[in-house]
Amino acid sequence: MKCWIVEAGAASLDQMHLEEVAKPEPGVGEVRVKVHAVSLNRRDELLLAGRFQKAASAFVPVSDGAGEIDAVGPEVTA
């Protein structure tokens, strides 16, 4: 699957890059969501500026998303 990544220390969303990553399998108590839409918002800008919290490692920007559950991990009951 494809994933937008922001490396630690990046100062702008212009420094995002698209990367091919393995599709994650949900663990205990988790679900996987097939994403249909996402949005960047103010939180993403604040993370880059170091004013929300300092991103210690690479991260996937996007605070909001919409989609459908496509896989369920063990012990998910509802």
PQR file with spaces between the fields and no chain letter, atoms N, CA, C, O and H, PARSE charges and radii, in Angstrom:
ATOM       1  N    MET     1       0.841   -1.171    0.000 -0.4000 1.5000
ATOM       2  CA   MET     1       0.000    0.000    0.000 -0.0000 2.0000
ATOM       3  C    MET     1       0.886    1.234    0.000  0.5500 1.7000
ATOM       4  O    MET     1       2.066    1.164    0.346 -0.5500 1.4000
ATOM       5  N    LYS     2       0.320    2.347   -0.384 -0.4000 1.5000
ATOM       6  CA   LYS     2       1.086    3.594   -0.427 -0.0000 2.0000
ATOM       7  C    LYS     2       0.786    4.432    0.811  0.5500 1.7000
ATOM       8  O    LYS     2      -0.333    4.438    1.323 -0.5500 1.4000
ATOM       9  H    LYS     2      -0.638    2.404   -0.665  0.4000 1.0000
ATOM      10  N    CYS     3       1.803    5.131    1.276 -0.4000 1.5000
ATOM      11  CA   CYS     3       1.686    5.896    2.509 -0.0000 2.0000
ATOM      12  C    CYS     3       2.528    7.167    2.390  0.5500 1.7000
ATOM      13  O    CYS     3       3.692    7.106    1.993 -0.5500 1.4000
ATOM      14  H    CYS     3       2.712    5.126    0.861  0.4000 1.0000
ATOM      15  N    TRP     4       1.947    8.310    2.730 -0.4000 1.5000
ATOM      16  CA   TRP     4       2.713    9.554    2.779 -0.0000 2.0000
ATOM      17  C    TRP     4       3.457    9.611    4.105  0.5500 1.7000
ATOM      18  O    TRP     4       2.861    9.398    5.161 -0.5500 1.4000
ATOM      19  H    TRP     4       1.002    8.360    3.052  0.4000 1.0000
ATOM      20  N    ILE     5       4.747    9.896    4.059 -0.4000 1.5000
ATOM      21  CA   ILE     5       5.610    9.927    5.242 -0.0000 2.0000
ATOM      22  C    ILE     5       6.264   11.297    5.362  0.5500 1.7000
ATOM      23  O    ILE     5       6.723   11.872    4.375 -0.5500 1.4000
ATOM      24  H    ILE     5       5.231   10.069    3.201  0.4000 1.0000
ATOM      25  N    VAL     6       6.298   11.806    6.587 -0.4000 1.5000
ATOM      26  CA   VAL     6       7.064   13.014    6.895 -0.0000 2.0000
ATOM      27  C    VAL     6       8.210   12.568    7.790  0.5500 1.7000
ATOM      28  O    VAL     6       7.985   12.003    8.860 -0.5500 1.4000
ATOM      29  H    VAL     6       5.925   11.339    7.388  0.4000 1.0000
ATOM      30  N    GLU     7       9.431   12.819    7.357 -0.4000 1.5000
ATOM      31  CA   GLU     7      10.603   12.411    8.142 -0.0000 2.0000
ATOM      32  C    GLU     7      10.759   13.302    9.367  0.5500 1.7000
ATOM      33  O    GLU     7      10.369   14.470    9.350 -0.5500 1.4000
ATOM      34  H    GLU     7       9.614   13.278    6.487  0.4000 1.0000
ATOM      35  N    ALA     8      11.327   12.745   10.424 -0.4000 1.5000
ATOM      36  CA   ALA     8      11.608   13.525   11.630 -0.0000 2.0000
ATOM      37  C    ALA     8      12.478   14.719   11.246  0.5500 1.7000
ATOM      38  O    ALA     8      13.407   14.583   10.451 -0.5500 1.4000
ATOM      39  H    ALA     8      11.643   11.797   10.438  0.4000 1.0000
ATOM      40  N    GLY     9      12.181   15.866   11.801 -0.4000 1.5000
ATOM      41  CA   GLY     9      12.967   17.063   11.522 -0.0000 2.0000
ATOM      42  C    GLY     9      12.481   17.854   10.315  0.5500 1.7000
ATOM      43  O    GLY     9      12.986   18.948   10.062 -0.5500 1.4000
ATOM      44  H    GLY     9      11.426   15.976   12.447  0.4000 1.0000
ATOM      45  N    ALA    10      11.512   17.332    9.562 -0.4000 1.5000
ATOM      46  CA   ALA    10      10.991   18.078    8.410 -0.0000 2.0000
ATOM      47  C    ALA    10      10.324   19.358    8.898  0.5500 1.7000
ATOM      48  O    ALA    10       9.712   19.380    9.966 -0.5500 1.4000
ATOM      49  H    ALA    10      11.101   16.444    9.767  0.4000 1.0000
ATOM      50  N    ALA    11      10.447   20.412    8.118 -0.4000 1.5000
ATOM      51  CA   ALA    11       9.895   21.707    8.513 -0.0000 2.0000
ATOM      52  C    ALA    11       8.679   22.107    7.694  0.5500 1.7000
ATOM      53  O    ALA    11       8.077   23.150    7.951 -0.5500 1.4000
ATOM      54  H    ALA    11      10.945   20.394    7.251  0.4000 1.0000
ATOM      55  N    SER    12       8.307   21.285    6.704 -0.4000 1.5000
ATOM      56  CA   SER    12       7.183   21.645    5.851 -0.0000 2.0000
ATOM      57  C    SER    12       6.584   20.397    5.222  0.5500 1.7000
ATOM      58  O    SER    12       7.258   19.380    5.057 -0.5500 1.4000
ATOM      59  H    SER    12       8.797   20.438    6.496  0.4000 1.0000
ATOM      60  N    LEU    13       5.302   20.493    4.873 -0.4000 1.5000
ATOM      61  CA   LEU    13       4.648   19.375    4.199 -0.0000 2.0000
ATOM      62  C    LEU    13       5.229   19.149    2.805  0.5500 1.7000
ATOM      63  O    LEU    13       5.001   18.099    2.206 -0.5500 1.4000
ATOM      64  H    LEU    13       4.755   21.319    5.006  0.4000 1.0000
ATOM      65  N    ASP    14       5.967   20.110    2.291 -0.4000 1.5000
ATOM      66  CA   ASP    14       6.652   19.927    1.009 -0.0000 2.0000
ATOM      67  C    ASP    14       7.697   18.818    1.104  0.5500 1.7000
ATOM      68  O    ASP    14       8.148   18.300    0.082 -0.5500 1.4000
ATOM      69  H    ASP    14       6.153   20.963    2.778  0.4000 1.0000
ATOM      70  N    GLN    15       8.079   18.456    2.308 -0.4000 1.5000
ATOM      71  CA   GLN    15       9.091   17.421    2.516 -0.0000 2.0000
ATOM      72  C    GLN    15       8.481   16.030    2.712  0.5500 1.7000
ATOM      73  O    GLN    15       9.189   15.092    3.079 -0.5500 1.4000
ATOM      74  H    GLN    15       7.713   18.876    3.139  0.4000 1.0000
ATOM      75  N    MET    16       7.173   15.889    2.469 -0.4000 1.5000
ATOM      76  CA   MET    16       6.547   14.564    2.508 -0.0000 2.0000
ATOM      77  C    MET    16       7.006   13.763    1.306  0.5500 1.7000
ATOM      78  O    MET    16       7.338   14.325    0.262 -0.5500 1.4000
ATOM      79  H    MET    16       6.597   16.650    2.171  0.4000 1.0000
ATOM      80  N    HIS    17       7.025   12.451    1.458 -0.4000 1.5000
ATOM      81  CA   HIS    17       7.282   11.609    0.302 -0.0000 2.0000
ATOM      82  C    HIS    17       6.367   10.383    0.356  0.5500 1.7000
ATOM      83  O    HIS    17       5.982    9.921    1.430 -0.5500 1.4000
ATOM      84  H    HIS    17       6.756   11.995    2.306  0.4000 1.0000
ATOM      85  N    LEU    18       6.038    9.880   -0.808 -0.4000 1.5000
ATOM      86  CA   LEU    18       5.165    8.718   -0.935 -0.0000 2.0000
ATOM      87  C    LEU    18       6.016    7.462   -0.892  0.5500 1.7000
ATOM      88  O    LEU    18       7.022    7.355   -1.594 -0.5500 1.4000
ATOM      89  H    LEU    18       6.350   10.255   -1.681  0.4000 1.0000
ATOM      90  N    GLU    19       5.607    6.519   -0.068 -0.4000 1.5000
ATOM      91  CA   GLU    19       6.397    5.309    0.131 -0.0000 2.0000
ATOM      92  C    GLU    19       5.491    4.082    0.030  0.5500 1.7000
ATOM      93  O    GLU    19       4.334    4.129    0.448 -0.5500 1.4000
ATOM      94  H    GLU    19       4.790    6.606    0.502  0.4000 1.0000
ATOM      95  N    GLU    20       6.004    3.002   -0.514 -0.4000 1.5000
ATOM      96  CA   GLU    20       5.285    1.726   -0.548 -0.0000 2.0000
ATOM      97  C    GLU    20       5.606    0.993    0.751  0.5500 1.7000
ATOM      98  O    GLU    20       6.774    0.764    1.064 -0.5500 1.4000
ATOM      99  H    GLU    20       6.944    2.964   -0.854  0.4000 1.0000
ATOM     100  N    VAL    21       4.573    0.625    1.507 -0.4000 1.5000
ATOM     101  CA   VAL    21       4.762   -0.075    2.783 -0.0000 2.0000
ATOM     102  C    VAL    21       3.874   -1.320    2.811  0.5500 1.7000
ATOM     103  O    VAL    21       2.903   -1.423    2.061 -0.5500 1.4000
ATOM     104  H    VAL    21       3.624    0.811    1.253  0.4000 1.0000
ATOM     105  N    ALA    22       4.220   -2.250    3.677 -0.4000 1.5000
ATOM     106  CA   ALA    22       3.413   -3.463    3.829 -0.0000 2.0000
ATOM     107  C    ALA    22       2.066   -3.108    4.457  0.5500 1.7000
ATOM     108  O    ALA    22       1.988   -2.247    5.334 -0.5500 1.4000
ATOM     109  H    ALA    22       5.008   -2.167    4.286  0.4000 1.0000
ATOM     110  N    LYS    23       1.015   -3.773    4.004 -0.4000 1.5000
ATOM     111  CA   LYS    23      -0.313   -3.553    4.574 -0.0000 2.0000
ATOM     112  C    LYS    23      -0.319   -4.132    5.988  0.5500 1.7000
ATOM     113  O    LYS    23      -0.034   -5.316    6.169 -0.5500 1.4000
ATOM     114  H    LYS    23       1.078   -4.472    3.292  0.4000 1.0000
ATOM     115  N    PRO    24      -0.639   -3.318    6.985 -0.5600 1.5000
ATOM     116  CA   PRO    24      -0.600   -3.817    8.369  0.2800 2.0000
ATOM     117  C    PRO    24      -1.776   -4.751    8.659  0.5500 1.7000
ATOM     118  O    PRO    24      -2.870   -4.579    8.121 -0.5500 1.4000
ATOM     119  N    GLU    25      -1.533   -5.723    9.504 -0.4000 1.5000
ATOM     120  CA   GLU    25      -2.595   -6.600    9.983 -0.0000 2.0000
ATOM     121  C    GLU    25      -2.987   -6.137   11.376  0.5500 1.7000
ATOM     122  O    GLU    25      -2.109   -5.848   12.190 -0.5500 1.4000
ATOM     123  H    GLU    25      -0.644   -5.862    9.941  0.4000 1.0000
ATOM     124  N    PRO    26      -4.280   -6.059   11.677 -0.5600 1.5000
ATOM     125  CA   PRO    26      -4.691   -5.583   13.002  0.2800 2.0000
ATOM     126  C    PRO    26      -4.300   -6.560   14.100  0.5500 1.7000
ATOM     127  O    PRO    26      -4.390   -7.778   13.939 -0.5500 1.4000
ATOM     128  N    GLY    27      -3.865   -5.998   15.215 -0.4000 1.5000
ATOM     129  CA   GLY    27      -3.507   -6.803   16.377 -0.0000 2.0000
ATOM     130  C    GLY    27      -4.696   -6.955   17.311  0.5500 1.7000
ATOM     131  O    GLY    27      -5.829   -6.653   16.938 -0.5500 1.4000
ATOM     132  H    GLY    27      -3.792   -5.009   15.346  0.4000 1.0000
ATOM     133  N    VAL    28      -4.441   -7.413   18.500 -0.4000 1.5000
ATOM     134  CA   VAL    28      -5.475   -7.633   19.503 -0.0000 2.0000
ATOM     135  C    VAL    28      -6.202   -6.315   19.793  0.5500 1.7000
ATOM     136  O    VAL    28      -5.575   -5.312   20.134 -0.5500 1.4000
ATOM     137  H    VAL    28      -3.521   -7.658   18.804  0.4000 1.0000
ATOM     138  N    GLY    29      -7.516   -6.333   19.653 -0.4000 1.5000
ATOM     139  CA   GLY    29      -8.334   -5.157   19.948 -0.0000 2.0000
ATOM     140  C    GLY    29      -8.287   -4.074   18.887  0.5500 1.7000
ATOM     141  O    GLY    29      -8.781   -2.971   19.117 -0.5500 1.4000
ATOM     142  H    GLY    29      -8.024   -7.148   19.376  0.4000 1.0000
ATOM     143  N    GLU    30      -7.701   -4.362   17.725 -0.4000 1.5000
ATOM     144  CA   GLU    30      -7.557   -3.361   16.667 -0.0000 2.0000
ATOM     145  C    GLU    30      -8.380   -3.724   15.436  0.5500 1.7000
ATOM     146  O    GLU    30      -8.745   -4.880   15.225 -0.5500 1.4000
ATOM     147  H    GLU    30      -7.299   -5.258   17.539  0.4000 1.0000
ATOM     148  N    VAL    31      -8.659   -2.707   14.636 -0.4000 1.5000
ATOM     149  CA   VAL    31      -9.261   -2.909   13.320 -0.0000 2.0000
ATOM     150  C    VAL    31      -8.396   -2.198   12.294  0.5500 1.7000
ATOM     151  O    VAL    31      -7.652   -1.279   12.635 -0.5500 1.4000
ATOM     152  H    VAL    31      -8.363   -1.767   14.807  0.4000 1.0000
ATOM     153  N    ARG    32      -8.490   -2.619   11.038 -0.4000 1.5000
ATOM     154  CA   ARG    32      -7.818   -1.917    9.946 -0.0000 2.0000
ATOM     155  C    ARG    32      -8.900   -1.206    9.149  0.5500 1.7000
ATOM     156  O    ARG    32      -9.972   -1.759    8.900 -0.5500 1.4000
ATOM     157  H    ARG    32      -9.094   -3.366   10.761  0.4000 1.0000
ATOM     158  N    VAL    33      -8.606    0.027    8.752 -0.4000 1.5000
ATOM     159  CA   VAL    33      -9.563    0.832    8.012 -0.0000 2.0000
ATOM     160  C    VAL    33      -9.049    1.079    6.603  0.5500 1.7000
ATOM     161  O    VAL    33      -7.926    1.547    6.419 -0.5500 1.4000
ATOM     162  H    VAL    33      -7.736    0.477    8.955  0.4000 1.0000
ATOM     163  N    LYS    34      -9.868    0.765    5.613 -0.4000 1.5000
ATOM     164  CA   LYS    34      -9.568    1.119    4.224 -0.0000 2.0000
ATOM     165  C    LYS    34      -9.990    2.574    4.063  0.5500 1.7000
ATOM     166  O    LYS    34     -11.177    2.898    4.097 -0.5500 1.4000
ATOM     167  H    LYS    34     -10.781    0.384    5.762  0.4000 1.0000
ATOM     168  N    VAL    35      -9.011    3.434    3.888 -0.4000 1.5000
ATOM     169  CA   VAL    35      -9.251    4.883    3.887 -0.0000 2.0000
ATOM     170  C    VAL    35      -9.786    5.338    2.531  0.5500 1.7000
ATOM     171  O    VAL    35      -9.256    4.978    1.480 -0.5500 1.4000
ATOM     172  H    VAL    35      -8.047    3.171    3.860  0.4000 1.0000
ATOM     173  N    HIS    36     -10.840    6.130    2.585 -0.4000 1.5000
ATOM     174  CA   HIS    36     -11.433    6.693    1.371 -0.0000 2.0000
ATOM     175  C    HIS    36     -11.118    8.183    1.222  0.5500 1.7000
ATOM     176  O    HIS    36     -11.046    8.694    0.104 -0.5500 1.4000
ATOM     177  H    HIS    36     -11.270    6.422    3.439  0.4000 1.0000
ATOM     178  N    ALA    37     -10.930    8.876    2.344 -0.4000 1.5000
ATOM     179  CA   ALA    37     -10.651   10.317    2.286 -0.0000 2.0000
ATOM     180  C    ALA    37      -9.873   10.740    3.525  0.5500 1.7000
ATOM     181  O    ALA    37     -10.089   10.209    4.614 -0.5500 1.4000
ATOM     182  H    ALA    37     -10.988    8.461    3.252  0.4000 1.0000
ATOM     183  N    VAL    38      -8.978   11.687    3.356 -0.4000 1.5000
ATOM     184  CA   VAL    38      -8.213   12.250    4.470 -0.0000 2.0000
ATOM     185  C    VAL    38      -8.100   13.759    4.284  0.5500 1.7000
ATOM     186  O    VAL    38      -8.355   14.294    3.205 -0.5500 1.4000
ATOM     187  H    VAL    38      -8.802   12.119    2.471  0.4000 1.0000
ATOM     188  N    SER    39      -7.713   14.424    5.361 -0.4000 1.5000
ATOM     189  CA   SER    39      -7.445   15.854    5.239 -0.0000 2.0000
ATOM     190  C    SER    39      -6.271   16.222    6.135  0.5500 1.7000
ATOM     191  O    SER    39      -6.091   15.666    7.219 -0.5500 1.4000
ATOM     192  H    SER    39      -7.506   13.990    6.237  0.4000 1.0000
ATOM     193  N    LEU    40      -5.496   17.152    5.664 -0.4000 1.5000
ATOM     194  CA   LEU    40      -4.454   17.757    6.492 -0.0000 2.0000
ATOM     195  C    LEU    40      -5.113   18.918    7.216  0.5500 1.7000
ATOM     196  O    LEU    40      -5.986   19.587    6.664 -0.5500 1.4000
ATOM     197  H    LEU    40      -5.642   17.603    4.784  0.4000 1.0000
ATOM     198  N    ASN    41      -4.699   19.153    8.441 -0.4000 1.5000
ATOM     199  CA   ASN    41      -5.292   20.273    9.164 -0.0000 2.0000
ATOM     200  C    ASN    41      -4.241   20.997   10.002  0.5500 1.7000
ATOM     201  O    ASN    41      -3.045   20.729    9.887 -0.5500 1.4000
ATOM     202  H    ASN    41      -3.990   18.610    8.890  0.4000 1.0000
ATOM     203  N    ARG    42      -4.690   21.887   10.817 -0.4000 1.5000
ATOM     204  CA   ARG    42      -3.793   22.737   11.602 -0.0000 2.0000
ATOM     205  C    ARG    42      -2.840   21.910   12.484  0.5500 1.7000
ATOM     206  O    ARG    42      -1.683   22.291   12.662 -0.5500 1.4000
ATOM     207  H    ARG    42      -5.662   22.105   10.910  0.4000 1.0000
ATOM     208  N    ARG    43      -3.316   20.789   13.032 -0.4000 1.5000
ATOM     209  CA   ARG    43      -2.460   19.945   13.875 -0.0000 2.0000
ATOM     210  C    ARG    43      -1.229   19.485   13.114  0.5500 1.7000
ATOM     211  O    ARG    43      -0.133   19.454   13.673 -0.5500 1.4000
ATOM     212  H    ARG    43      -4.256   20.480   12.887  0.4000 1.0000
ATOM     213  N    ASP    44      -1.394   19.127   11.842 -0.4000 1.5000
ATOM     214  CA   ASP    44      -0.256   18.677   11.035 -0.0000 2.0000
ATOM     215  C    ASP    44       0.767   19.799   10.880  0.5500 1.7000
ATOM     216  O    ASP    44       1.971   19.557   10.966 -0.5500 1.4000
ATOM     217  H    ASP    44      -2.284   19.152   11.388  0.4000 1.0000
ATOM     218  N    GLU    45       0.295   21.019   10.652 -0.4000 1.5000
ATOM     219  CA   GLU    45       1.206   22.171   10.546 -0.0000 2.0000
ATOM     220  C    GLU    45       1.918   22.430   11.868  0.5500 1.7000
ATOM     221  O    GLU    45       3.113   22.724   11.883 -0.5500 1.4000
ATOM     222  H    GLU    45      -0.683   21.215   10.582  0.4000 1.0000
ATOM     223  N    LEU    46       1.188   22.324   12.982 -0.4000 1.5000
ATOM     224  CA   LEU    46       1.800   22.546   14.301 -0.0000 2.0000
ATOM     225  C    LEU    46       2.845   21.487   14.623  0.5500 1.7000
ATOM     226  O    LEU    46       3.869   21.801   15.229 -0.5500 1.4000
ATOM     227  H    LEU    46       0.217   22.085   12.970  0.4000 1.0000
ATOM     228  N    LEU    47       2.607   20.239   14.229 -0.4000 1.5000
ATOM     229  CA   LEU    47       3.612   19.184   14.429 -0.0000 2.0000
ATOM     230  C    LEU    47       4.902   19.530   13.699  0.5500 1.7000
ATOM     231  O    LEU    47       5.994   19.389   14.250 -0.5500 1.4000
ATOM     232  H    LEU    47       1.775   19.983   13.737  0.4000 1.0000
ATOM     233  N    LEU    48       4.771   19.979   12.469 -0.4000 1.5000
ATOM     234  CA   LEU    48       5.964   20.327   11.685 -0.0000 2.0000
ATOM     235  C    LEU    48       6.708   21.507   12.293  0.5500 1.7000
ATOM     236  O    LEU    48       7.937   21.569   12.242 -0.5500 1.4000
ATOM     237  H    LEU    48       3.884   20.094   12.021  0.4000 1.0000
ATOM     238  N    ALA    49       5.965   22.433   12.862 -0.4000 1.5000
ATOM     239  CA   ALA    49       6.578   23.616   13.458 -0.0000 2.0000
ATOM     240  C    ALA    49       7.121   23.331   14.860  0.5500 1.7000
ATOM     241  O    ALA    49       7.790   24.182   15.446 -0.5500 1.4000
ATOM     242  H    ALA    49       4.967   22.382   12.903  0.4000 1.0000
ATOM     243  N    GLY    50       6.838   22.133   15.407 -0.4000 1.5000
ATOM     244  CA   GLY    50       7.281   21.795   16.756 -0.0000 2.0000
ATOM     245  C    GLY    50       6.485   22.502   17.828  0.5500 1.7000
ATOM     246  O    GLY    50       6.939   22.608   18.967 -0.5500 1.4000
ATOM     247  H    GLY    50       6.294   21.442   14.931  0.4000 1.0000
ATOM     248  N    ARG    51       5.286   22.997   17.479 -0.4000 1.5000
ATOM     249  CA   ARG    51       4.477   23.754   18.445 -0.0000 2.0000
ATOM     250  C    ARG    51       3.344   22.921   19.040  0.5500 1.7000
ATOM     251  O    ARG    51       2.684   23.379   19.972 -0.5500 1.4000
ATOM     252  H    ARG    51       4.917   22.912   16.554  0.4000 1.0000
ATOM     253  N    PHE    52       3.099   21.723   18.535 -0.4000 1.5000
ATOM     254  CA   PHE    52       2.077   20.837   19.099 -0.0000 2.0000
ATOM     255  C    PHE    52       2.763   19.840   20.022  0.5500 1.7000
ATOM     256  O    PHE    52       2.423   19.717   21.199 -0.5500 1.4000
ATOM     257  H    PHE    52       3.635   21.350   17.778  0.4000 1.0000
ATOM     258  N    GLN    53       3.706   19.153   19.476 -0.4000 1.5000
ATOM     259  CA   GLN    53       4.636   18.267   20.184 -0.0000 2.0000
ATOM     260  C    GLN    53       5.754   17.996   19.197  0.5500 1.7000
ATOM     261  O    GLN    53       5.573   18.171   17.992 -0.5500 1.4000
ATOM     262  H    GLN    53       3.982   19.252   18.520  0.4000 1.0000
ATOM     263  N    LYS    54       6.870   17.586   19.676 -0.4000 1.5000
ATOM     264  CA   LYS    54       8.012   17.330   18.803 -0.0000 2.0000
ATOM     265  C    LYS    54       7.899   15.925   18.229  0.5500 1.7000
ATOM     266  O    LYS    54       7.799   14.957   18.982 -0.5500 1.4000
ATOM     267  H    LYS    54       7.017   17.444   20.655  0.4000 1.0000
ATOM     268  N    ALA    55       7.913   15.801   16.914 -0.4000 1.5000
ATOM     269  CA   ALA    55       7.876   14.492   16.266 -0.0000 2.0000
ATOM     270  C    ALA    55       9.260   13.867   16.392  0.5500 1.7000
ATOM     271  O    ALA    55      10.206   14.309   15.741 -0.5500 1.4000
ATOM     272  H    ALA    55       7.994   16.588   16.301  0.4000 1.0000
ATOM     273  N    ALA    56       9.378   12.841   17.228 -0.4000 1.5000
ATOM     274  CA   ALA    56      10.667   12.215   17.489 -0.0000 2.0000
ATOM     275  C    ALA    56      11.100   11.287   16.351  0.5500 1.7000
ATOM     276  O    ALA    56      12.279   10.953   16.229 -0.5500 1.4000
ATOM     277  H    ALA    56       8.609   12.482   17.757  0.4000 1.0000
ATOM     278  N    SER    57      10.159   10.882   15.537 -0.4000 1.5000
ATOM     279  CA   SER    57      10.478    9.988   14.421 -0.0000 2.0000
ATOM     280  C    SER    57       9.570   10.331   13.251  0.5500 1.7000
ATOM     281  O    SER    57       8.693   11.189   13.357 -0.5500 1.4000
ATOM     282  H    SER    57       9.201   11.153   15.636  0.4000 1.0000
ATOM     283  N    ALA    58       9.793    9.654   12.142 -0.4000 1.5000
ATOM     284  CA   ALA    58       8.946    9.865   10.965 -0.0000 2.0000
ATOM     285  C    ALA    58       7.495    9.598   11.346  0.5500 1.7000
ATOM     286  O    ALA    58       7.216    8.768   12.211 -0.5500 1.4000
ATOM     287  H    ALA    58      10.505    8.957   12.056  0.4000 1.0000
ATOM     288  N    PHE    59       6.580   10.300   10.703 -0.4000 1.5000
ATOM     289  CA   PHE    59       5.173   10.093   11.014 -0.0000 2.0000
ATOM     290  C    PHE    59       4.323   10.254    9.759  0.5500 1.7000
ATOM     291  O    PHE    59       4.753   10.825    8.756 -0.5500 1.4000
ATOM     292  H    PHE    59       6.807   10.975   10.000  0.4000 1.0000
ATOM     293  N    VAL    60       3.113    9.735    9.848 -0.4000 1.5000
ATOM     294  CA   VAL    60       2.132    9.875    8.779 -0.0000 2.0000
ATOM     295  C    VAL    60       1.256   11.061    9.152  0.5500 1.7000
ATOM     296  O    VAL    60       0.554   11.014   10.162 -0.5500 1.4000
ATOM     297  H    VAL    60       2.764    9.272   10.663  0.4000 1.0000
ATOM     298  N    PRO    61       1.284   12.138    8.345 -0.5600 1.5000
ATOM     299  CA   PRO    61       0.420   13.261    8.664  0.2800 2.0000
ATOM     300  C    PRO    61      -1.027   12.866    8.396  0.5500 1.7000
ATOM     301  O    PRO    61      -1.274   11.900    7.674 -0.5500 1.4000
ATOM     302  N    VAL    62      -1.925   13.549    8.926 -0.4000 1.5000
ATOM     303  CA   VAL    62      -3.357   13.360    8.710 -0.0000 2.0000
ATOM     304  C    VAL    62      -4.007   13.123   10.063  0.5500 1.7000
ATOM     305  O    VAL    62      -3.762   12.109   10.718 -0.5500 1.4000
ATOM     306  H    VAL    62      -1.724   14.333    9.512  0.4000 1.0000
ATOM     307  N    SER    63      -4.816   14.047   10.459 -0.4000 1.5000
ATOM     308  CA   SER    63      -5.516   13.940   11.724 -0.0000 2.0000
ATOM     309  C    SER    63      -6.950   13.475   11.533  0.5500 1.7000
ATOM     310  O    SER    63      -7.575   12.991   12.476 -0.5500 1.4000
ATOM     311  H    SER    63      -5.014   14.870    9.927  0.4000 1.0000
ATOM     312  N    ASP    64      -7.473   13.614   10.330 -0.4000 1.5000
ATOM     313  CA   ASP    64      -8.858   13.266   10.050 -0.0000 2.0000
ATOM     314  C    ASP    64      -8.918   12.322    8.859  0.5500 1.7000
ATOM     315  O    ASP    64      -8.171   12.472    7.893 -0.5500 1.4000
ATOM     316  H    ASP    64      -6.965   14.006    9.564  0.4000 1.0000
ATOM     317  N    GLY    65      -9.803   11.362    8.942 -0.4000 1.5000
ATOM     318  CA   GLY    65      -9.964   10.432    7.834 -0.0000 2.0000
ATOM     319  C    GLY    65     -11.329    9.771    7.875  0.5500 1.7000
ATOM     320  O    GLY    65     -12.020    9.794    8.893 -0.5500 1.4000
ATOM     321  H    GLY    65     -10.410   11.240    9.727  0.4000 1.0000
ATOM     322  N    ALA    66     -11.702    9.185    6.756 -0.4000 1.5000
ATOM     323  CA   ALA    66     -12.969    8.459    6.656 -0.0000 2.0000
ATOM     324  C    ALA    66     -12.739    7.212    5.822  0.5500 1.7000
ATOM     325  O    ALA    66     -11.979    7.234    4.854 -0.5500 1.4000
ATOM     326  H    ALA    66     -11.141    9.166    5.928  0.4000 1.0000
ATOM     327  N    GLY    67     -13.393    6.134    6.195 -0.4000 1.5000
ATOM     328  CA   GLY    67     -13.245    4.901    5.448 -0.0000 2.0000
ATOM     329  C    GLY    67     -14.135    3.818    6.011  0.5500 1.7000
ATOM     330  O    GLY    67     -15.112    4.095    6.706 -0.5500 1.4000
ATOM     331  H    GLY    67     -14.011    6.116    6.981  0.4000 1.0000
ATOM     332  N    GLU    68     -13.786    2.571    5.701 -0.4000 1.5000
ATOM     333  CA   GLU    68     -14.566    1.438    6.185 -0.0000 2.0000
ATOM     334  C    GLU    68     -13.626    0.385    6.755  0.5500 1.7000
ATOM     335  O    GLU    68     -12.508    0.205    6.271 -0.5500 1.4000
ATOM     336  H    GLU    68     -12.992    2.346    5.136  0.4000 1.0000
ATOM     337  N    ILE    69     -14.090   -0.302    7.781 -0.4000 1.5000
ATOM     338  CA   ILE    69     -13.306   -1.370    8.388 -0.0000 2.0000
ATOM     339  C    ILE    69     -13.192   -2.505    7.389  0.5500 1.7000
ATOM     340  O    ILE    69     -14.200   -2.984    6.871 -0.5500 1.4000
ATOM     341  H    ILE    69     -14.997   -0.156    8.175  0.4000 1.0000
ATOM     342  N    ASP    70     -11.957   -2.943    7.114 -0.4000 1.5000
ATOM     343  CA   ASP    70     -11.774   -4.046    6.168 -0.0000 2.0000
ATOM     344  C    ASP    70     -11.084   -5.267    6.788  0.5500 1.7000
ATOM     345  O    ASP    70     -10.934   -6.292    6.123 -0.5500 1.4000
ATOM     346  H    ASP    70     -11.137   -2.554    7.535  0.4000 1.0000
ATOM     347  N    ALA    71     -10.669   -5.168    8.042 -0.4000 1.5000
ATOM     348  CA   ALA    71     -10.096   -6.320    8.747 -0.0000 2.0000
ATOM     349  C    ALA    71     -10.264   -6.095   10.253  0.5500 1.7000
ATOM     350  O    ALA    71     -10.189   -4.969   10.743 -0.5500 1.4000
ATOM     351  H    ALA    71     -10.791   -4.335    8.582  0.4000 1.0000
ATOM     352  N    VAL    72     -10.489   -7.189   10.964 -0.4000 1.5000
ATOM     353  CA   VAL    72     -10.725   -7.117   12.413 -0.0000 2.0000
ATOM     354  C    VAL    72      -9.737   -8.045   13.108  0.5500 1.7000
ATOM     355  O    VAL    72      -9.573   -9.198   12.710 -0.5500 1.4000
ATOM     356  H    VAL    72     -10.550   -8.104   10.566  0.4000 1.0000
ATOM     357  N    GLY    73      -9.076   -7.535   14.155 -0.4000 1.5000
ATOM     358  CA   GLY    73      -8.130   -8.339   14.915 -0.0000 2.0000
ATOM     359  C    GLY    73      -8.829   -9.151   15.997  0.5500 1.7000
ATOM     360  O    GLY    73     -10.030   -9.000   16.223 -0.5500 1.4000
ATOM     361  H    GLY    73      -9.210   -6.598   14.478  0.4000 1.0000
ATOM     362  N    PRO    74      -8.066  -10.014   16.662 -0.5600 1.5000
ATOM     363  CA   PRO    74      -8.617  -10.824   17.754  0.2800 2.0000
ATOM     364  C    PRO    74      -9.168   -9.955   18.884  0.5500 1.7000
ATOM     365  O    PRO    74      -8.684   -8.850   19.130 -0.5500 1.4000
ATOM     366  N    GLU    75     -10.171  -10.469   19.554 -0.4000 1.5000
ATOM     367  CA   GLU    75     -10.787   -9.837   20.725 -0.0000 2.0000
ATOM     368  C    GLU    75     -11.534   -8.553   20.421  0.5500 1.7000
ATOM     369  O    GLU    75     -11.844   -7.802   21.345 -0.5500 1.4000
ATOM     370  H    GLU    75     -10.563  -11.367   19.354  0.4000 1.0000
ATOM     371  N    VAL    76     -11.834   -8.270   19.163 -0.4000 1.5000
ATOM     372  CA   VAL    76     -12.716   -7.135   18.844 -0.0000 2.0000
ATOM     373  C    VAL    76     -14.136   -7.664   18.933  0.5500 1.7000
ATOM     374  O    VAL    76     -14.494   -8.623   18.249 -0.5500 1.4000
ATOM     375  H    VAL    76     -11.582   -8.880   18.411  0.4000 1.0000
ATOM     376  N    THR    77     -14.942   -7.039   19.777 -0.4000 1.5000
ATOM     377  CA   THR    77     -16.295   -7.557   20.014 -0.0000 2.0000
ATOM     378  C    THR    77     -17.392   -6.631   19.532  0.5500 1.7000
ATOM     379  O    THR    77     -18.542   -7.054   19.415 -0.5500 1.4000
ATOM     380  H    THR    77     -14.651   -6.261   20.333  0.4000 1.0000
ATOM     381  N    ALA    78     -17.077   -5.409   19.255 -0.4000 1.5000
ATOM     382  CA   ALA    78     -18.135   -4.480   18.821 -0.0000 2.0000
ATOM     383  C    ALA    78     -17.586   -3.531   17.769  0.5500 1.7000
ATOM     384  O    ALA    78     -18.314   -2.671   17.273 -0.5500 1.4000
ATOM     385  H    ALA    78     -16.143   -5.066   19.350  0.4000 1.0000
